[in-house]
Amino acid sequence: MMRTMTTHLAVAVIAAMFLAGAVYAEDDAAQEPDIPALVAQLAGPKYYEREYALTTLLNNSDKATPAMLAALESADYNTRIAAVKFFDAKATPEFCPQLLEILKRSKETEVVAGLSRILAHQGRKDAVEQIRALFADRRPAVLAAAVDSLAVLGDRDSAATIALLLNDDFSEVRVAAAKALAAFRAVDLGKDVFAAFEKEKIPEVQRALVESLGELKFAGAVPPLLEAIKDEHSPIFLPAVYALAKIGGDEARDALVSLLMNSKDLEMLSLASSALGVMGESAVPALEAELPALKDDLDGRFKILSAFGKMGKYVIPYLIAFIENEPYPIWRGQAGDKLRAIIKREYGEDIDFIPAYDDPDKTTQEKIAQLKQWWEEHKSK
């Protein structure tokens, strides 16, 4: 009797679960998104309702894409903005020809600017001519988007025209132009970037121009950049440090080494170390030259090792020499840690090097010999 009741109960539970599943399936069907209603909701007065509609459309992008193509040409501003966001997230090569056609006939700032960037990020070279035509448009958002897009598409032929925009009335256009010339590595236009930098007053634009001068390795910018890094509160202090590292040269190197050795906190130490790492192998001898005077200066030795740690494989023999000549185990250990990290990063190998505190059996010397041999075998790789 008990077994029969248990069996009946199990059957009832299974039946209930089946019926519940059927109800949920019906609910899911009933909750199929109403795409036209959601698109209409994009024009609503309440922000959270518009955002809910856009999120739902994004989550149902396969079904929503045709309606969102039409939404790009809506008379409602919020609907157009939402449509641009939709394709920024969901654009696929399949729909790019339609997006390009809409770009060609659209007059709306947000659509023109948005579609230019979307097509560029899709790598659509067939959009270059249409985007170039936007140089005739005087709206700053459109001009900036055109410049950004041509930089992404690698349209180096537009560089000379973009250089003229370094003198545009609008700061966002000047920023875009500076970044584009940097992306093009337009070294022949470095003088134009520098001329713009010398007269620029807006910090945001100054920073973009300094970054561009660094990428273009414009040596003529070194004197004002050296002045800029004397004041850590300068609006261009940070980009000036990295620009000097990229431009290189004796003056820039000495200034960055001085910045490292005079750093007062970990933030400045990290900045100077990273910049010297960017400068590369040319900075190593200047750092090594500092070591003899720092034998009993723990802080100074830490700074040098911090910079070594940000460098590439070329610093390995210098670190091995440091370990070999260093009398203090703590600094041999620090150098060993840096060396291990660099070898791991550059070669994917994990070396075993822990210097002994007291080394009567010459274990550390044997490991140094092994490191030297390892380097001879790997330095050309």
Phi, psi and omega per residue, in radians:
M1 nan -0.825 3.139
M2 -1.057 -0.729 -3.118
R3 -1.126 -0.657 -3.141
T4 -1.139 -0.731 3.127
M5 -1.127 -0.701 3.141
T6 -1.114 -0.734 3.137
T7 -1.100 -0.781 3.121
H8 -1.077 -0.688 3.135
L9 -1.121 -0.746 3.131
A10 -1.091 -0.725 3.120
V11 -1.101 -0.697 -3.134
A12 -1.132 -0.714 3.139
V13 -1.120 -0.793 3.141
I14 -1.075 -0.738 3.132
A15 -1.093 -0.708 3.133
A16 -1.121 -0.706 3.131
M17 -1.144 -0.684 3.137
F18 -1.116 -0.784 3.140
L19 -1.119 -0.690 3.119
A20 -1.096 -0.717 3.103
G21 -1.087 -0.675 3.116
A22 -1.126 -0.678 3.127
V23 -1.136 -0.767 3.129
Y24 -1.090 -0.689 3.115
A25 -1.075 -0.709 3.103
E26 -1.126 -0.696 3.119
D27 -1.091 -0.744 3.132
D28 -1.066 -0.727 3.124
A29 -1.130 -0.679 -3.135
A30 -1.193 -0.433 -3.105
Q31 -1.624 0.200 3.049
E32 -0.932 2.194 -3.007
P33 -1.079 2.407 3.079
D34 -1.570 1.632 -3.023
I35 -1.012 -0.867 3.132
P36 -1.014 -0.690 3.138
A37 -1.157 -0.690 3.134
L38 -1.156 -0.710 3.102
V39 -1.099 -0.711 3.103
A40 -1.104 -0.598 -3.122
Q41 -1.181 -0.393 3.103
L42 -1.070 -0.387 3.137
A43 -1.659 0.105 -3.082
G44 -1.205 2.906 -3.075
P45 -1.401 -0.296 -3.028
K46 -1.776 2.206 -3.074
Y47 -1.025 -0.833 -3.037
Y48 -1.144 -0.551 3.097
E49 -1.226 -0.663 3.090
R50 -1.134 -0.728 3.140
E51 -1.159 -0.680 3.090
Y52 -1.075 -0.777 -3.136
A53 -1.082 -0.764 -3.135
L54 -1.131 -0.759 3.120
T55 -1.043 -0.751 3.131
T56 -1.142 -0.714 3.097
L57 -1.108 -0.713 3.097
L58 -1.098 -0.679 3.136
N59 -1.253 -0.239 3.107
N60 -2.191 0.766 -2.965
S61 -1.071 -0.591 -3.125
D62 -1.034 -0.734 -3.132
K63 -1.441 -0.471 -3.011
A64 -1.524 -0.332 -3.005
T65 -0.963 -0.840 3.135
P66 -1.003 -0.738 3.140
A67 -1.171 -0.591 -3.127
M68 -1.319 -0.466 2.998
L69 -1.085 -0.750 3.096
A70 -1.164 -0.595 -3.117
A71 -1.129 -0.440 3.089
L72 -1.066 -0.394 -3.117
E73 -1.931 0.355 3.100
S74 -1.170 2.689 3.065
A75 -1.362 -0.213 -3.087
D76 -1.635 2.261 -3.108
Y77 -1.051 -0.871 -3.091
N78 -1.084 -0.614 3.114
T79 -1.156 -0.735 3.119
R80 -1.124 -0.746 3.108
I81 -1.031 -0.799 3.140
A82 -1.096 -0.679 -3.140
A83 -1.146 -0.690 3.079
V84 -1.094 -0.772 3.099
K85 -1.063 -0.686 3.141
F86 -1.036 -0.862 -3.090
F87 -1.343 -0.413 3.019
D88 -1.076 -0.618 -3.139
A89 -1.556 -0.534 -2.937
K90 -2.133 0.128 -3.117
A91 -1.054 2.419 3.076
T92 -2.290 2.763 3.141
P93 -0.933 -0.560 -3.097
E94 -0.997 -0.654 -3.039
F95 -1.742 -0.029 -3.101
C96 -1.064 -0.680 3.081
P97 -1.019 -0.671 3.104
Q98 -1.202 -0.669 3.105
L99 -1.107 -0.678 3.127
L100 -1.147 -0.698 3.109
E101 -1.122 -0.682 3.106
I102 -1.162 -0.704 3.082
L103 -1.005 -0.739 -3.090
K104 -1.084 -0.608 -3.057
R105 -1.807 -0.145 -3.096
S106 -1.334 2.574 3.066
K107 -2.036 -0.052 -3.048
E108 -1.456 2.245 -3.058
T109 -0.927 -0.896 -3.050
E110 -1.144 -0.558 3.133
V111 -1.313 -0.807 3.141
V112 -1.073 -0.844 -3.141
A113 -1.129 -0.788 -3.099
G114 -1.140 -0.819 -3.119
L115 -1.177 -0.571 3.078
S116 -1.021 -0.837 -3.117
R117 -1.197 -0.699 -3.136
I118 -1.088 -0.829 3.137
L119 -1.123 -0.627 3.100
A120 -1.118 -0.793 -3.126
H121 -1.207 -0.348 3.016
Q122 -1.456 -0.030 3.107
G123 1.248 0.524 -3.053
R124 -1.453 1.619 3.108
K125 -1.097 -0.434 3.137
D126 -1.228 -0.113 3.112
A127 -1.645 -0.115 -3.023
V128 -1.009 -0.845 -3.089
E129 -1.076 -0.731 3.127
Q130 -1.145 -0.674 3.133
I131 -1.222 -0.682 3.071
R132 -1.028 -0.630 -3.124
A133 -1.093 -0.350 -3.129
L134 -1.255 -0.184 3.071
F135 -1.075 -0.376 3.114
A136 -1.396 -0.168 -3.136
D137 -1.506 2.271 -3.064
R138 -1.638 0.028 3.102
R139 -1.269 2.193 -3.049
P140 -1.042 -0.682 -3.132
A141 -1.117 -0.650 3.125
V142 -1.233 -0.782 3.128
L143 -1.064 -0.805 -3.138
A144 -1.085 -0.721 3.127
A145 -1.138 -0.690 3.120
A146 -1.092 -0.773 3.137
V147 -1.111 -0.842 3.123
D148 -1.001 -0.762 -3.061
S149 -1.175 -0.732 3.130
L150 -1.169 -0.561 3.063
A151 -1.149 -0.768 3.119
V152 -1.089 -0.671 -3.133
L153 -1.382 -0.078 3.098
G154 1.206 0.575 -3.104
D155 -1.423 1.294 -3.086
R156 -1.043 -0.420 3.136
D157 -1.155 -0.290 3.132
S158 -1.565 -0.027 -2.999
A159 -1.030 -0.765 -3.101
A160 -1.111 -0.696 3.100
T161 -1.165 -0.712 3.127
I162 -1.129 -0.621 3.136
A163 -1.039 -0.561 3.105
L164 -1.112 -0.469 -3.113
L165 -1.357 -0.077 3.015
L166 -1.117 -0.292 3.134
N167 -1.895 0.275 -3.131
D168 -1.128 2.750 -3.124
D169 -1.242 -0.380 -3.027
F170 -1.829 2.303 -3.054
S171 -1.112 -0.638 -3.101
E172 -1.152 -0.522 3.086
V173 -1.266 -0.712 3.129
R174 -1.123 -0.690 3.083
V175 -1.073 -0.827 -3.138
A176 -1.049 -0.727 -3.136
A177 -1.116 -0.767 3.130
A178 -1.070 -0.759 -3.124
K179 -1.192 -0.639 3.136
A180 -1.149 -0.770 3.136
L181 -1.110 -0.604 3.055
A182 -1.142 -0.755 3.140
A183 -1.104 -0.619 3.122
F184 -1.325 -0.190 -2.988
R185 0.914 0.803 -3.048
A186 -1.402 1.238 -3.054
V187 -1.073 -0.484 3.131
D188 -1.212 -0.222 -3.138
L189 -1.912 0.217 3.129
G190 -1.022 -0.638 -3.141
K191 -1.122 -0.587 3.107
D192 -1.200 -0.703 3.112
V193 -1.127 -0.738 -3.134
F194 -1.144 -0.712 3.112
A195 -1.071 -0.693 3.101
A196 -1.163 -0.694 3.126
F197 -1.075 -0.727 -3.070
E198 -1.087 -0.466 -3.102
K199 -1.899 -0.078 -3.089
E200 -1.274 2.443 -3.112
K201 -2.005 -0.316 -3.060
I202 -1.562 2.129 -3.050
P203 -0.954 -0.727 -3.118
E204 -1.040 -0.729 3.133
V205 -1.263 -0.687 3.095
Q206 -0.981 -0.773 -3.132
R207 -1.087 -0.749 3.123
A208 -1.099 -0.701 3.135
L209 -1.171 -0.709 3.120
V210 -1.117 -0.760 3.100
E211 -1.042 -0.707 3.119
S212 -1.130 -0.751 3.119
L213 -1.052 -0.641 3.080
G214 -1.145 -0.815 3.139
E215 -1.105 -0.599 -3.136
L216 -1.480 -0.068 3.123
K217 0.923 0.820 -3.086
F218 -1.450 1.805 -3.029
A219 -1.105 -0.486 -3.133
G220 -1.133 -0.243 -3.136
A221 -1.495 -0.151 -3.032
V222 -1.023 -0.837 -3.108
P223 -0.971 -0.885 3.123
P224 -1.182 -0.493 3.104
L225 -1.236 -0.634 3.065
L226 -1.084 -0.671 3.077
E227 -1.138 -0.706 -3.074
A228 -1.110 -0.641 -3.075
I229 -1.432 0.008 3.025
K230 -1.335 -0.283 -3.109
D231 -2.179 1.823 -3.095
E232 -1.170 -0.178 3.093
H233 -1.630 0.001 3.098
S234 -1.095 2.460 3.137
P235 -1.129 -0.287 3.127
I236 -1.954 0.276 -3.079
F237 -0.980 -0.958 -3.067
L238 -1.087 -0.922 3.118
P239 -1.118 -0.510 3.127
A240 -1.151 -0.680 3.115
V241 -1.039 -0.856 -3.106
Y242 -1.262 -0.561 3.084
A243 -1.105 -0.748 3.095
L244 -1.069 -0.697 3.125
A245 -1.083 -0.665 -3.113
K246 -1.353 -0.636 3.123
I247 -1.216 -0.741 3.084
G248 1.355 -2.932 -3.084
G249 1.767 2.841 -3.060
D250 -1.087 -0.764 -3.101
E251 -1.107 -0.789 -3.140
A252 -1.115 -0.772 -3.139
R253 -1.061 -0.847 -3.112
D254 -1.092 -0.636 3.135
A255 -1.173 -0.676 -3.132
L256 -1.277 -0.633 3.052
V257 -1.105 -0.737 3.100
S258 -1.091 -0.700 3.102
L259 -1.075 -0.719 3.111
L260 -1.102 -0.889 -3.030
M261 -1.226 -0.396 3.127
N262 -1.723 0.080 -3.113
S263 -1.102 2.439 -3.068
K264 -1.868 -0.205 -3.116
D265 -2.531 2.958 -3.074
L266 -1.154 -0.543 3.139
E267 -1.130 -0.818 3.125
M268 -1.193 -0.641 3.093
L269 -1.061 -0.777 -3.141
S270 -1.119 -0.736 3.127
L271 -1.071 -0.890 -3.106
A272 -1.130 -0.697 3.111
S273 -1.080 -0.786 -3.127
S274 -1.125 -0.702 3.141
A275 -1.116 -0.742 3.112
L276 -1.155 -0.572 3.040
G277 -1.112 -0.691 3.078
V278 -1.139 -0.687 3.136
M279 -1.070 -0.679 3.012
G280 1.609 -2.663 -2.943
E281 -1.051 -0.523 -3.106
S282 -1.115 -0.332 -3.128
A283 -1.493 -0.291 -3.007
V284 -1.115 -0.853 -3.123
P285 -1.024 -0.643 3.136
A286 -1.158 -0.645 3.093
L287 -1.217 -0.748 3.137
E288 -1.084 -0.591 -3.127
A289 -1.161 -0.358 3.132
E290 -1.361 -0.391 -2.961
L291 -1.116 -0.748 -3.085
P292 -0.975 -0.582 -3.114
A293 -1.450 -0.016 -3.036
L294 -1.986 0.341 -3.044
K295 -0.960 -0.694 -3.121
D296 -1.896 0.227 -3.135
D297 -1.808 1.652 -3.086
L298 -1.070 -0.737 -3.126
D299 -1.099 -0.765 -3.126
G300 -1.130 -0.705 3.138
R301 -1.182 -0.625 3.085
F302 -1.092 -0.696 3.137
K303 -1.119 -0.787 3.138
I304 -1.076 -0.788 -3.130
L305 -1.157 -0.571 3.087
S306 -1.083 -0.742 3.106
A307 -1.180 -0.756 3.094
F308 -0.979 -0.678 -3.088
G309 -1.159 -0.311 3.139
K310 -1.650 0.116 -3.041
M311 -1.778 3.069 -3.098
G312 -1.611 -2.891 -3.018
K313 -1.100 -0.405 -3.128
Y314 -1.066 -0.334 -3.110
V315 -1.496 -0.145 -3.062
I316 -0.984 -0.846 -3.139
P317 -1.107 -0.519 3.108
Y318 -1.216 -0.666 3.103
L319 -1.209 -0.658 3.090
I320 -1.103 -0.745 3.102
A321 -1.116 -0.668 3.106
F322 -1.056 -0.815 -3.140
I323 -1.077 -0.707 -3.086
E324 -1.171 -0.616 -3.040
N325 -1.722 -0.161 -3.052
E326 -1.355 2.141 -3.111
P327 -1.398 -0.331 -3.052
Y328 -1.734 2.146 -3.106
P329 -0.984 -0.627 -3.106
I330 -1.054 -0.654 -3.123
W331 -1.411 -0.535 3.002
R332 -1.091 -0.704 3.119
G333 -1.133 -0.747 3.110
Q334 -1.058 -0.804 -3.138
A335 -1.128 -0.658 3.095
G336 -1.087 -0.703 3.106
D337 -1.102 -0.760 3.114
K338 -1.092 -0.762 -3.118
L339 -1.090 -0.768 -3.138
R340 -1.076 -0.745 -3.130
A341 -1.135 -0.716 -3.123
I342 -1.162 -0.769 3.140
I343 -1.120 -0.677 3.098
K344 -1.102 -0.751 -3.109
R345 -1.234 -0.724 -3.026
E346 -1.514 -0.556 -3.031
Y347 -2.114 -0.173 -3.122
G348 1.273 0.280 3.129
E349 -1.878 2.584 -3.140
D350 -1.985 1.827 -3.108
I351 -1.465 2.785 3.101
D352 -1.924 1.787 3.114
F353 -2.471 1.837 3.034
I354 -2.228 1.809 -3.088
P355 -1.133 2.462 3.126
A356 -1.294 2.505 3.090
Y357 -1.216 -0.827 3.057
D358 -2.083 2.157 -2.911
D359 -2.147 1.029 -3.104
P360 -1.166 -0.460 -3.102
D361 -1.610 0.142 3.058
K362 1.107 0.491 -3.138
T363 -1.088 -0.748 -3.127
T364 -1.099 -0.729 3.126
Q365 -1.090 -0.652 3.111
E366 -1.137 -0.700 3.139
K367 -1.196 -0.612 3.083
I368 -1.111 -0.727 3.106
A369 -1.076 -0.682 3.113
Q370 -1.156 -0.665 3.099
L371 -1.118 -0.725 3.110
K372 -1.073 -0.751 3.123
Q373 -1.121 -0.716 3.118
W374 -1.052 -0.763 -3.109
W375 -1.133 -0.711 3.111
E376 -1.048 -0.582 -3.128
E377 -1.406 -0.362 -2.995
H378 -2.008 -0.215 -2.977
K379 -1.129 -0.406 3.132
S380 -1.585 -0.011 -3.098
K381 -1.552 nan nan
